[in-house]
Structures are given as C-alpha cells and as structure tokens.
Amino acid sequence: MREVRTDAHLHLWDLAGGGYGWLAEAPEALRRNARWDAAAPQLDALGVERVVLVQADDTRADTLAMQEAATAIESSARSRSGATGVQCVDVVAWLPLADPGECARLLGDGTAMAHVVGVRQLIHDDPDPGVLDRAEVRESLGLLAARGLPLDVPDAFPRHLDQAARVAAEVEGLVVVLDHLGKPPLGDVAEMQEWERSLRGVAAQKGTVAKISGLSTSGRGFAASGALRTALDLALEVFGPERLMFGSDWPIAPTPFDLGSGAGPLLELLGELPSEDRAEIMHGTAQRVYRRPSTA
C-alpha cells in the first residue's frame, strides 16, 4: 500500500520585499530566495502530497506570499490530470497575537484566512521572554482555540519550553504544536537532560503535539553521534506516533536548500518503525491537527 506523506514544516521566502532579519546571522548559503520551484522536485522525489508552509517572518507580507504560493501550487496541480506530487498546500500564518482585536478581525476575514491551518510567531526573537504569558496574547490564543487553530511554538528550548507546557494547560481547547521537538541541544549531555525534563512536561499536556523536524541544525545536529536516535526515541515514548509530525524544515539544513541532507537520516530511522506508526507521523497527525476551519 502506498504511503501518504505530508511535509508539515517547509519555508518559502522572497527577500526582495525586505524582512527576514534573522537571516543576517544565518549561514551565508541560506541568505537567498527560497522558492517553490527549488523545493518541488525534492518533495516529489520523497512522494510528498501535502505541504504545510510555515511563516518565517512576523509580517502580513510573509503570510500573503505563502497564501499566494499555496493557491498557485494547488492550481497547477489541478491542471495536470492524474499528476503525482504535491496536491494540497496549507499555511501556518503570522497573526499579531499582542493585538487581540486585530486577531479577531483577521480570523473573521475569509480572504485573510485562506489556506490558514495554524498560527505562529517568532517568539524566540521577542525581547519579552514571557510573551506567551501576557494577558493580551492569552486573549488571542483563546480566539485561536475557539477557531480550532493550533499555535506553533518555534525554537522553544530553553527559553519557552516550560512556557509552552503552561500555555497548553491554561488556554482551554488550544492545541500547541512544538516545532523541531523544541530544539534539543543535541550533543550536550547535561543540557539534553534539562531538555528531556521540559519535553516531558509539554507532552504531559493532552493538547500538545510535536514536529520531528529541524534536528539537523539543533545543537550539534547530526554531528552528535546517536543523538538523532535518542531524540526520536524519547519523542516516541512521551508523545506516541499519533502526536508526532514529520517536517523537512526546508531550506534550513546542514546543506542549505538540500532537503535530503536534513530529512534523509530522519527518514531512515522512521523507516524502522511499524508501518502504522510511520503512517501517523508521515501524514495522519498532520491531517488531524492542521485542518482548514470554517470562517463562519
């Protein structure tokens, strides 16, 4: 039986309009446009049918660009009768969480919410370490929960991992998606113990799921011998496959823009799992968590 695959974490960006300030400190090879035509052949080679584009800048312009890309990709797929490859594209968008009034307005705007299946903010770049505990942000998170939209939390360790668990416990009905397993410090034994403690706290909250993504650039990445298997084994133990999702994190990888350099070793380990567990991680969890909500 053919395995259905979803890439639940992929980035696109166009630097012509500015923004993406974090790229200034990224590897030089990453500081160029991340376009669909570069990603598509690599996704096709993996048999990916659905992609979730994830925001990479706290701006409406970034979200609009992803929405336009999603529409164009799906339209192209429909025009190719019987085509394989990516057929469905959705968006984890940025919303101004510190402005619940504007969040409410955008959530009620069908055009503004086209393709949107989740929300994320680059909280690790926010000068306020307690951003998710602010009253106005909590109000916005309540609006997300009411709409059935999950909150993605990026690069959470060590600054926000415990905070993510608290938010999941305290905002009723909110699904919290932990990107990149919270960014474990692969290769640092002492720090890994602290990460494990915090990860278990997140997983203990019923409304949490995690992405197995971004690990090739987490801590010492794949250079830390056995670290990827250790992280995956713990994720399977505390979340179970039904609360885990695969994501490539393209174009961010040991070799920027080379999807295989980051996803390949992970997919090899996932290939060792029972087919029913792998099916959850590769598609089932994303299908349940990232759903297009009604705008009514």
N, C-alpha and C positions, 0 to 999 in steps of 0.2 A: 504493500500500500504506500502511495506517495506521501511523503512528509510535508505538511504545510508549514511554511516558515514566515515569520514576521520579524523584521528588524525594528525593535521598539525604541531605538535611540540612534538617530542619524542627524547630522547638521548640514545645512546649506547656508552660505552667506555670500554677499557681494559687497566688496569693500568700497565700491565707487561712491556710495552714499554716506560714508563715514561710519562711526560707531565701532563696536567690537574692540574697545580699548584694551581688553585683556590680551589681545593678540600681540601687543607690543612686547610682552615678556615671554611669548611662546617661541618655540623653535622657528628659526627663520624660514624653513621649508614649509611651515604651516601658514605663513603670512601672505596668502594669495586667495583668490576666489575659490570657494567650494561650491561647485556646480553639479547639477544633476547628471549632465552628460558624462562626467567623470565617474560618478558613483554607479550609474545604472548598469554598465557591463559587469561590474564586480558583484553587484547584487544578483543579477541574472545568473552568474556562474554559481552562486550559492543556492539558487532556487527560491529566492525570496519573493513572496507575492504581495506582502503588505509592508509598508514603511510608516513609521511614526517620526515625523520631523520634529526636532526639539529646539526650542529657542536658544539662541546664543548671544543675545543682546537684550537688555531691558528697554526695548523700544517697540512702539507700534509698527514702525517701518520693518523691523525684522519679522514680526508676525505676519504683516501683509505680504511680504515677499514669500514666506513659506506657504501662505494660503494660495497665492497665485501659482506657485510651483505645483502645489498639490492638484489644483484644478487642471493645469496643463498636462501633468503626467497622466492623470486619470483619463482625460480626453484623448490623449494619444493612444493609451491602452485600448480604449473602446473602438478606436478607428482601425485597429489591427485585428481582424476577425480571427478568432482561435489562437490569439497570441499568448505566449507564456510570458513570464516576468512579472514585474510589479503591476498590480491591478488596482490597489487601494492605497491611498496616501492620506494620512491624518496629521494633525498638528498639536503639539504641546506649546501653547502660546504664552506670551507675557501679558499679564494684566497688572495695573497699578494697585497692588494689594494695600498700599498705605492710604488709598482713596476709595473707601467702600462705595461712595456714591457713584463714582465713575465706573467702578467694577460692576455695579448693578446695572448701569446704563448699557455697558458693553455686553453684559450677559444677556440682556433682553433684546439685543440687536442681532437678528438672524444673519445679516451680512458680516458683521464683525465676528461672529462665532462660526462662520463656515469652516468645516473640516476640524474644528477645535474639539479635542477629546481630553484635554488636560491643561494645567496651568503651571508655569514655573517662573521663578525669579532667581537671579544670580545672588542668592543671599550670602554666599561666601565672599562676595565683593562689597557687601553693605557695611558701612562703617559702624553700624549698630549691631553688636553681637547678639542682642536679644530681639532681633527684628520679628521673629515669629511669635513672640510673646506680647507684642504691642497690641493695645486694645483695638485700634483701627484695622490692623492686619487680621486679628482674630475675627473681627466682624466680616471682613471679606472672605475669609476661609469658611465661615458659616454659609455665605452665599454660594461658594463652590459646592459645599456639601449638599445644599438644597437642590442644586442643579445636577448632582451626580457626577461632578467633575473632580478628578483626583488632583492632588498637589504633588508635583515632582520636587524633591529636595536634592540639590546638587552638592557634590564635594563636601559632605557633612562632617567628616572626621578631621579634627577633634571638636571643632567649634560648635557644630549644630546637631550632632548625632543624638545626644540626650534630649535636646530640644525637640527634635523630630518625634521622638517617642512621646514626649509630653503633649505635643500638639495632637497626635493621633488619639491620645487618651481623652483629651479635654474638648475637642471640637466634634460634637456628635455627628456621626454619619460621614465624616471626612475620610477618604482613602488617601493615605500618604504613600507615595512611590519613592523609595530610596534609590537614587541613581548611583550606579557604579559601586553597589554594596557599601555606600558611604565613604568610598576611597580608602580602603585599608592600607596601612603603611607596610606594604609587602617588603620583607627582608629585615625589618626591625622587630626582634623578638619581644622586647619589653612593650613597645607601642602596640604590637599586634594583640597582646593580652588585654590592653585597655580597649582597643577597637572591638575585640570579641565581647567584652562585657557590655559595651554600649550597643552593639548589634543585637545581642540577645534581648536587651531592653526594648529595642524597636520591634523586633519580631514578636515579643510577648503581647503587643497590641494587635487586636484582631483586624483592625482596618489598615494594615500595612502590607506592602509588597515590596520587592526589591528587584533591581535590574542587575544581571550579571553582565557588566559592560564596563568599559573604561579601565580595566585592570592592567592592561599592558603598560599604562603610564601611571600606575598607582604605586607610590613608594618607589622601590627599585624595580617594579614591574616584573617582567618575565626573567630578568637577570637574577632574581632571588630564587634559587633552586627549590622546587617543590612548593613555592608559595601559592601559585595559582590553584593547585590541587587542594591545599589546605583551606584557602578561602572558599572554594566551591563546596568542599565537604561540609564546612560549617554552615554555609548558606542553605544547603540541602537539609541539614539537621534542624535548623531553627525555623526556617520558613516552609520547607517542603516544596516540591516542584510546582505545586498548584499556586504558589505565591511568588514565583520567580519568573523573570522575563529575560530573554536574550536581546542584547543590543550591540551593534558593532562600534558605536561611538565614532564612526567615520566623519571627518577625515583625520581625527586625532588617533594616533597610533605610534608605535616605535618608529615606523617609517610613515611620515605623514602622507595621506591620500592613498595609502596601500591598505585596503580593507583586510586582506589576508594576514598582514603582519600582526594585527591586533586580534582579529577574530579566529584565525586559524588554530592556534593552540587551545583556545577555549572550546571550539567546536570538536576538536579531537577528544577532549575529556568528556564533553557531553555525549559523544558517540558511544561511550562506555556504559551509559545509563540504559535502563529498560526503556523500550520504545514508548510506553505510555507516559513515563516521567519526562522523557525528552520532548514529547508532543506538547505537554503543558508548558514547558519552558520556551519552546520554539514558536508557540502560537497560542495555545489555549488561554494562558493567563492574560496575555495582551488583549485577546478577544473579549474577555470578561471585563477587564479594567478600563480599557480605552474604547469607550462607546460614544458615538455621536448623540448628544442629548437633544431632547425636544426644546425648541425655543419658545414654546407656548407658555 
